[in-house]
Amino acid sequence: MKKILSMLTAGIFVLSAVSADYNPPVMGENFYELSSPRQLSNANSSTGGGIFYEGPDSILVNPALTAGEQRVVLNLANTELFASGNYGDAFQLGITIPFKWAVLTGYANGVFSNSDAMKVGNSFNIKGALSKQISDRLSLGMSLNVGVFGGSGYEDSWDLFANLGGLYSVGDVGFLKDVRFGVAVSNLGKPFSKTELPGIRTATRVVTIPNEDPESEEPPVTREETYIPNAGAFPQIGTLQIGAGALLLSTEYVKIGASLDFTTPLFQNFIMDAGLQFSIKDMLFVSVAEKLNIAEIANGHKDFMPSFGISFKFDFSTSLDYAQRHGWNQSEMTITGAYKNFYNSVHGASEGVDLYLGMPDKEAPVINIIFEEEGAE
């Protein structure tokens, strides 16, 4: 028992020491989601949200989320960032292609944010993901990310890492419908480092002010000053996220869903995401999401304003020969807009479109067995 207590105590001291050096830039743990109106307003959910959503940008959170997709999906989105005369931007594009053996997703995004309140610099990342339904309840996925960072006076850097994810569908539990649990382990590799971005922490240092009068015998003056150290590596290696999502109400006309996720970047920080979604006739969707990043809040970077999103889904048809040959004469499109006020001074307006080619197969095949009567010719 004493050995166990000693090991626990030592572990706490080690984690405390590591946490003291934890210093990503503001929004550094979640800067990938800046380009996605869905992720901004859908609580960055590892379960696809309370009302389930899957698209190419789903692999930002959990690469297993696309495993059940039956159709080719195209995604394009952009976010404008405004802050006290500074302008930033984030964009993304992606594609999901289902095969019999797995679902493949390709995704690319760029983030350019250099305002004082949210300085995550300039980066461009490409992701490729593979996901598969292992059973009716379990889906698994993995993705690989490669990216570059630089420009605007920062040091150049690059990242290369893998992400793993799982999604488990429980089904209905009591009054809850479509209950899902998700888990993701992200950033297993090399993150951006030595970028010279400012970190979330402040520190003090002793400054010596020399006496400018060469004939004076007064000693130099020393004083303490507060400064912002450069950020460490980001996003943090070995980030663990777990979450749950479910429908609180599901009728023919109205659905209400909720999700809750907890994220810990190598046990050095604690981030909570909570989301609430509302839909009418599976056509109009309204989303509200809240994020609490404990390390940022503790260091004065308060971001309590929730994000808001609205989506509209509709069917359309086309007579193009290419679409007809691939069964895409009828398809679906979802247009999404979202707004988020970051750290009281940065405003983000995001818009995007998801194009689902073809219509989903929601009915099981009907198999008729015909027996010939004996003696029939």
N, C-alpha and C positions, 0 to 999 in steps of 0.2 A: 504493500500500500504506500509506504514511504517513497519507494522508487517511482511509482506512478505519479504521486504528487510532485516529486522533484522534477520529473520529466515535463509535466504540465506547466510548472512554474518556469522552467527553463524555456519552454516553447513560448510562453507569454512574453518573457523578456526579449527573446529573439525577434518575435513579431513586432514588439514595440520598437525595438531598435531599427528594424527594417522600415516600419511605417514612418519613422522620423525622417527617412531619406526619400519617402514617396513624394514626388513633386512633378506631376504631369502639368502641361499647360491647361488653362481653363477650357473646359469642354473636350479635353484631350482623350478621355475615355469613350466618348460618344460622338466624335466628330464625323464618323462615317454616316450617321443617320441624318446629318444636316441636309443632304440632297434629296431626301425622300419625304414627301408629304404624308405618306402612309405611316412610316415609322415615327415621324414627329408626333402624329396625332393618335397613333395606335399603341402608345405606351411601350414601344420597343419590345413587344411581347415575344417570348420564346415559344409560345403556344399558338401564335397567329392571331392573338386578340380574343376578346370575349365572343365576338362574331367572327368566325374564322376567315382569315384572308391569306391567300398564297399568291405570290408573284415573284419575279426575279429578284427584287430587293429584299425578299424574305430571308435570303441567305446571309444578309448583314447580321442577323440575330441568331438564326438557327438553320443550318444547311439541311436539316431534315424536313423542313416545312413544305418543300415543293414535291415531296415524294408521291403525293396522291394526285398530282396534276395530270389530266388526260389530254390537254390541248397545248399547242404551241402558244406561248404568251410573249408579247412584246411590251416593253416598258420604256417610257421616256419621262423625265421629270427635271425640274429646276427650282432652285430656291434663291431668292434675292435677300441679301442681308444689309440692313441699313443701321448706321450708328454714328450720330453726331458728325455728319459730313463725310464719314467713311462708307465705302460701299464694298460689299463682298458678294460672293456667288458660290453656289454649289450645284453641280449637275450630275445626272446619272442616265445610263441606258443599259438595258438588259434584255435577255432572251432566255426562255425556258423551253426545252424540247423533250417531250416524253418518248421513250423507247420501251420495247417490251421488257428489257432487262433492267432498266433504271431510268431516272430522269436527270438530264443534264441541264445546267444553268450557267450562262455566262453573264458577267456583270462588270461594268466599269463606272467609276465616279471620280469627279474632281472637286476639291474643296479649296476655296481661296478666301480666307478670312484673316484680316490684319488689323481690325479695330482694337483699341486698347482694352476693351472689356472682354473680348473673346478672340484672342490672337492665337490661332492654330496654324497659321502660315498657309503655304501653297503645297498641295499634294495631289497626286493622281494614282489611283489604285485599280488593279484588275483582279477579279475573282472568278474562279471556275469551281463549280460544285457538282457533286454526284449524290443523288439520294435514291432511296428505295424503300418500298413498303415490305417489311419483313412478314407481317401478318395484318389482319384486319385492324389490329389495335396498335401495332408498333411500327414506327418508321425511323430509319437511321440515315444520317447524311454526313458528308465531309466536304470541305472546300479548301482551296489553296489561294492565298493572296500574295501578290507582288506589287510593290508601289515605289514611287520616288517622291522626294521632298526637296524643296529648294526655292531660290529666287527671293526677291525683296530684302536682300541683305542677310539672309539666313545661311547657315552652313548646309550644304547638300547632304542628303541622307537617303537611305533606302530601307525597305522592309520586305520580309519574306517569311510567311508563317502559314500554318494550317489551323483549321477550325473543325471541331467535331460536334455533332448534335444528335439528339434523340427526341422523339415525340411519342407519347403514349396516350391513346384514347380510351377512356374508361367507359364512356357512354353516358347513360342517365343515372343520376344518383339523387334520389328523393325528388325535390322540385327542380333541381338543376339538370339541365340538358346539355348534351355534348361536352362532357367534362374532359379536359385534356391537361396533361402535365408535360412540361418541356424542360430539357436540360441542354446546356451548351458549354463547351470548354473552348475558349478562343485564344488567339494570338500565341500559338505554340511554335515559336521560332524567334526571328529577329525583328524587333520593332524599330521605329524611327528613333535615332539617338543623336546627341550632340548637335541639336538643331539651333541652339542659342535662343530659343523661344523663352519668354518669361514663364516661370512656374506659378502654381497656385499659392505657394507659401511666401512669407516675408521672413527676413533674417536681420540680425544686427551685426555690425562689424566696427572695429576701432579704426578711426581715420586720424592720421597725424598731419597737422597743418604747420608747415615750417615757418619760421620767422623770416620775413622778407627783408628785414633790416640787417645787413651784414655786420653792423657795428653793435647791434643789440646783444645783450647777454641773456635775454629772456629765453627759456627753453621752448622748444616747439610745443604747440597745443594739441592735445589728443581729445577726441570726443567719439561717442558712439553715434552711428547713423543707421537708419533702417533702409534696406535695399531688397530687391526682388531677385533671388538667385535664378540662374538658368534652369529650365525644365529638364527633368530626367527623361528616360526613354518612355515612349508612349506609342500605341496603347499598351497597357501593362501585360507582360507575359503571364500566361496561365490564368486568364480571367474566367471565373466560374459564374454561370447564370442559371438559376432555376426559376420556374414559374408555373402558374396554373391559370386556366381560362375556362369559362363556361357560359352557357346561356341562362340568365336568370328568368327570362320569360320568352316563350316561343309559341306564337300563334300563326295562323295563316296570313295575317296582315302585319303583325308587329313582332319584332325581336329586340330584346335587351340583353346585352352581354357585358361581362366584366373580366378583367385580367389583373394579375398581380405578379410581379417579378422581383427577385432579389439578386443582385450582382455583387461579387466581391473580387476585385483585381488582386489576385495572389494574397488574399486575406489582409490587405493593407488599407482598404476603404470599403464602404458599404453604400450601395446605390439601390434605391427602391423606385420602381415604376408601377404606377397604377393607372388603369384605363377603364373607361365606360363607353360602350357603343350602343347606338339605337338605330334601328332600321324600320322602314315602312315598305312592305311588299317586296323586299329584297331589291329595291330600286334606289331608294334614298337612304343614305347612311350619315349619321352624325356621330362624331367621336370627340371625347375629352380625355386628356392624359396629363398626369402629373409625375414629375421626376424629383427625387430628393437625393442629392449627392452629398454625403456627410462630410467628406474631406473638403469639398469646395465651400460648404456652408460654414464649417469651422474656421476657414481662412478668409471669411468675409466676402465670398463670391456667392451671394444669395440669389437663387433662381426659383422662386416660389410660384410664379405665374404659370397656370396650366396652358397647354396647347389645345387648339380647337381645329377640327377638320370636318369637311363635308364632301361626300362622294355621291355621284349619280351614275347608275348603271343602266344601260339600255342595249337592246338588240338592234342589229341592222343586217341588211342583206346586200349582196353584190352579184352581178351577172358576169364578172370577169372569168374568162376561160380557166385561168390558172387556179383561181379560187374554187371554181366548180370541180375541177379535177381532183383537188385535195379535200373536198367536202367542207369547204369554208364559205359556201354561198350564204350561210347564216352564221353570224358571229356576235360577240358581245364586246362592249367597250365600257370602261369605267373612267370617269373624269374626277379627279380629286384636287381639292384645294385645302390648304392648312395655314394657320398663323400661330406663331410662337414669339413671345416677348422674352428674350434671354437677358438675365442679369440686369433688368430694369432699363437698359440703355441700347440693346441690340434688338432690332425687329426683323423677324424672318417671315417672308411671305413665300409659300411653296405651292407649286401646281404640278400636276402630272397626269399621265394617261396610261392605262393598261388596256391592251388589245388582246382578247382571247379569241383565237381563230377556231371557228367551228362551235358546235354546241356540245355541252357535256352529256355523256350517256348516263342517265339516271335510272334506267330500267334494266332489270336483269333479263338475260335472253330467255325466250320461251322455247322449250324443246318439246316437240310433239312426237310421240312414238306410235307408229302405226303397225299393228300386228296383222299379218295376212291370215285369213281363215283357212283351215285345212280343207283341201279339196277345191279351193278356189283356183281358177285357171287364170 
